[in-house]
Amino acid sequence: MTVVDCVFQTLKVSVMGEEETRGLQSVFRQKTPSPFRPYVVLEFAVGAKQPAIEWMISKLQASESSGGADLEVSAVVMTFKKSESQTVLYIGAKNSRLLTAADMTGLSKIYKDNHYREFSIEDMANFKGIEDVDSFLTTAEKQKLILHEMEAVRASDEEDHIPGYDKIKLWTGKSILKKYLSRDIITKMYPLHEPEDLKKLGADWYQIKRIFKEQPIDDIRHYFGEKIALYFAFLGYYTIALIPPAFIGIIYFITSWQSMYREAIFAVFNLIWATIFLEVWKRYCSELSYRWGTIDMVSSTYDEPRANYFGTLGENPVTGKPEPVFPKWKRSFRFYCVTVPIVSVALGIAFYIMLGYFVMQEWADKKYASEKSWVNFSVLYLPTVIYAVLIGIVNSIYRKVAKKLNDWENHRLQSAYDNHLIVKLILFDFVNCFISLFYVAFYIQDMALLRSHLAALLITQQLIGQVQEAMVPFLFLTRRKKQVDASMKKQDALQKVEYFNGEVTEEVQKQAGMESEMEEYNGTMDDYLEMFLQFGYVFLFSSAFPLAALWALINNVTEIRSDAFKMVNIFQRPFAESASNIGAWQVAFELISIMAVMTNCALIGMNPEVRKLLPSDITAVNIVLIFVAVEHIILAIKVAVACLIPDQPKWVEIELAKIAYQSKLALQEKHYQVTSHKHVHRSESDKEKIDALLKEKSQ
């Protein structure tokens, strides 16, 4: 018997106070079915006020017509020794409710012609798998739809505060659930894992014996959704793309060939290879998104606003549905008059930190020059290590500031919110991480210093990351012990438990108790940003440090499996999100590859050996013009490569054309049926009128 089993066997069910019992019992409008299958768990804070709990339950159960989510809710109330209670809600939904939500949100499912189409209740019989309604939607899809319906419950004009919390005001049109979460009335919200499926996924994903095998991308998508699956697909593709430059870097390292052509050849290869990688990735990404039915996802004005969007409750001009309205000029004012100045100040701070690093480095160089000892030799690299650590600290602080600014700007669509946040993070991290390299390369113009500085920054950050990744299994075991201890401590203080609106099984409660103590997964943003910075280290100054690709390759091989281990064992299950590509990150990587052309051409142009090839009487202006011309030639080659590699494979284009043609035929057939019906109805009506007129005349 496990410790957790013992914990739950010690629970005693008893009766709560009559007033609280009547309050919760009266708020439930419908009885949950037996057996009840919960998909999502909401945990209220210990001591949360009863009116707020009852109001949330009523909102979750109320019909759509009355502004509710129309979901199934079961409550477990636990009272502790200090007379404090905690309410945990287990959320489920009827199949009919889930299918309605799938119709309203445009969820794509496989049609009878084996193509993905937006699900429609009117055409439900023609979708594959609809015979078994319970398994027609995957668990991840059900959880996503339940979240959508919960977040869609918004405050009306009359609901200006949360019951029991008069000081917590509600914006008209604001998502009520998001308000509860932001004010810690609800402390945790997470979808439940599927233990058997998760165990199977882990065995195929992060086991050591599979370290050099392909990731189960389709299984990842099925369990975690398209957005997370695309991140791991991109990470795997990028890791494979690092093999050729890493191999060449090793050859350069072990051979003694020294020539002015050495760095130039490697730089040109890297620049062209980066374009090939990004274009081939787009093709592979289109294959995946077609296979998953998300290839034609496009944000538009009729998309629903994100849950945290607030404003005066109005109406969508396209759909006519009620939604918050926030003036565009206010958002622009907040961005240009508040966000831009704050980001500019942050960039200035990063610049002065960089200057401080060079002051420290100059001091360390002088100290080593005065006395060449082992102690002073270690001091020589201390400023770089400190600077690398400072970069990480400043980045983490700035990310919190950037997120708050992004929230305050109040973007309507999730895609716009994500893109603005990505731009803020990229801009600062690019300056914070690369400004010192640009300073050394183009102000000090010391290639040896650039090489050592780049190597020190990259290797230090990679080593810190490797240590963290290597400690993941150990930390997992330690964390799991703490989770069990915390669960034991919580249960020791437990005096009574009562169920409302149907009993939740002991097995589900044990599972929820363990998953409650797991870490929340914060999305792919930080992972993409880490990859973006690594991509910059490898390609921006590739002519200076050819071994950068090797270090990145070694890091990524372990990164894939350690990230997989964390997804399966450490994080709570995230809600699945749809995606057709990696979004703004594709543009960010392409911009880095273009900028890499400029930096590498400039580095090669400043090489004294290259300068010797030019006529001695050539002017500085002519030198610049020559290397600008070379830069444009390489850019032209990159553009040609990008044009020669289509973004979509031919077979995907053909299949999309077939879908468009079949949709057109179906629309024409439907239009014909409607018009034929109207024509027959009109003919019959006209005949009746003529008969009546003739009858009247005959009389």
Phi, psi and omega in degrees: 000131182281165178300319182296321177299317179298320180302311185285340177282344180274353182289140177240128180272127179220184187262137177277180175298144186300321183294313179295321180297313179298322181298312181288321181296324183286337185280338180284121184268342181213146181278133177288149182289164177236126359283145182268129180251099177279147179244332185227145180241134173243127178248120175281155177295150175297126181086009177301143187288139186301318179301323180293320179295313182296322180294318178297316179299316180296322179293319181292328183268339184297154180291161179299322182297334179258016175087017181256185182260345179057050180248166176268132184228133172234137185246140172240120182250124181246130178249133184256177187299328181275021180063020174264145181236155176227134179253132177240126179257133175252121189251133174223190179199149175290155178300321180297322179291319180294320179293322176297317179295323178297321177295313184292326182270355179072035179296133181272132175225165184283126180273174182296339178271012178071013174255152176283137174219158177295131183293138178223132180294324179298326183252023189302324185295341183267006177265139182292138176086000183291344180300322177257091187297326183298323183256003180299317175262135177289163179299320179299320178294319178298317179295321178296318180292321178296317177299316180301316181291324178293317181290337182284350177282112186240157181288139176269180180298326183281339184267089186261355177204165178277128180305132182091345179229079185297333183276347178269100184277150178249132171285141173298128181087357181283141176296122182294319180300316180298325178294317177301318182290317183293332179261012176059027169285317166258121185268333182216143175216123182205145173281147182281143176288163169251098191306316183292315179295322180293320179297317179294318179297317179299320181295328181270357192244305190245003179297147183301324182293345181252017187297330180253015179258164182293144179287148177280071188301318180296322178292323177297316179297318182297324185268318186253350181099168187292322186298314179289322179297321179293326177298312181291328176295317180293319178299317179294319180294318179295321179297317177296322181293341179282346184298310180300310179295328177293319179297315179295322178298321178294316179301316179298324184288321186270347179261160183257011182294119178240120181203157178291342180277344186304301182292324182296315180298315181295318181296314181297317177301313181299319183295317179289321182294324179298320178293316179301314180301312183293324180287318179293325176298318180301321177296313180296321179297320178294325175298313180297312183294328175293315182297331182262359177077024181242010189293333184258022178288121179224129177287140180211179184291341180266002172293148180290144179290157179291161189297326183274001179289134182226164180159186178291133182293119181226216185222138176291124184295340182267308185270338183080001180282148177290136178200160179295147177237126181232123184301138180296326182295328178293318179296317179296320179298315180297321182290308187281329185263345180237304184297310183300313177298320180294317178296322178297319177298318179298320178295322177297320178298316179300321180296316181288330173296319177298316178297321177299323178298315182291329174295315178296320181295322178296320177297317181295321179297317180295321181294319179289324180293327181286326180211107184274086178241169179296324179296312180291332176294320177293324177296332182301324182260359181297316179302322180294318179297315179299318181295319178297319178293318179299322178302315179296319181294312181296321178300316182294322178293315182296325181298321178294318178296316181298321180293319179296318178297318180295319177299318184291330179294336172063064177281142186287310184264148178298324180296318178294320178299312181297317182295319178294322178293319179299316180299316180298315182292316181298315183301311183289313183295325178298312180295314184296322185270330189249349185298324180293325178292318177296323180297315180291317186290318191245350175255306177284326179057053179238103183294322179296316178294321178299316181298313182291321181293317178297315179298317181296316180296310183296311184293320179299312181294322179292319180295318177301316178296320180294319177299317178298316181293321180294332181274356183304309180300318179297314179296327179297313180296319178296317181294320180298321176297318178295323179297316179295317179299318179295320179294319177297315181298320180293320181286331176298327181275357185278131180253320182208154180225139175223144180255142178233133176066043177106138183276136175270133185298153180298324180297317179294321179295319178297316179298314180296323179297321178287316182291335177298328181274353178287162179284146176281136178276125186264015176094181187268359187303308182295325180294316177296320181296320177298318178293321180299315180294320178297319177301320178294317178299322184286318191255332183296321183233043185297330180290340181271328185218083183298338182280359181301321181296325179295314178298319179295320180297312180301317180298316187289328179300317178281330181298318182301310185286324179291322175296320178297318179300317181293321179297324185275323191247337190251320185270150166296155179293125176279156173290136180294142177231139178279150177199146178255345179198187182269010171068222184295342180294329177300315179295320181298316179294322179293322177296321177298319181294326177289316179297328179297328176299314182295313183294317182290322176296321179294318180296317179294321179295331180274355180292125181302326180295324178289321180301328182293336180288339183274156177303145184292335183264010181289141182276164179297324180296317179294325177298314179299317181297322179298313184283335171294321177296317177298318179301316181292327176296315179295319177298321178296320177298318179298317179296318179297317178298317180297322180286327181286339180255103181298149180291336180233139174297156182301319183294328177291319178299318180295316180296321177294322177295321177298316180298316180297320180293316179295323177295321178296317179297318180296321179293318178296320179296318179295318179297320180296318179297319180293312182293324178296318179296318179295320182295316179297317181297319180292320180298316179296319180295316179297321180296319179297320180295318180295316179299319180295320180294316179296322180295321181294320181290324181294331178282000000 
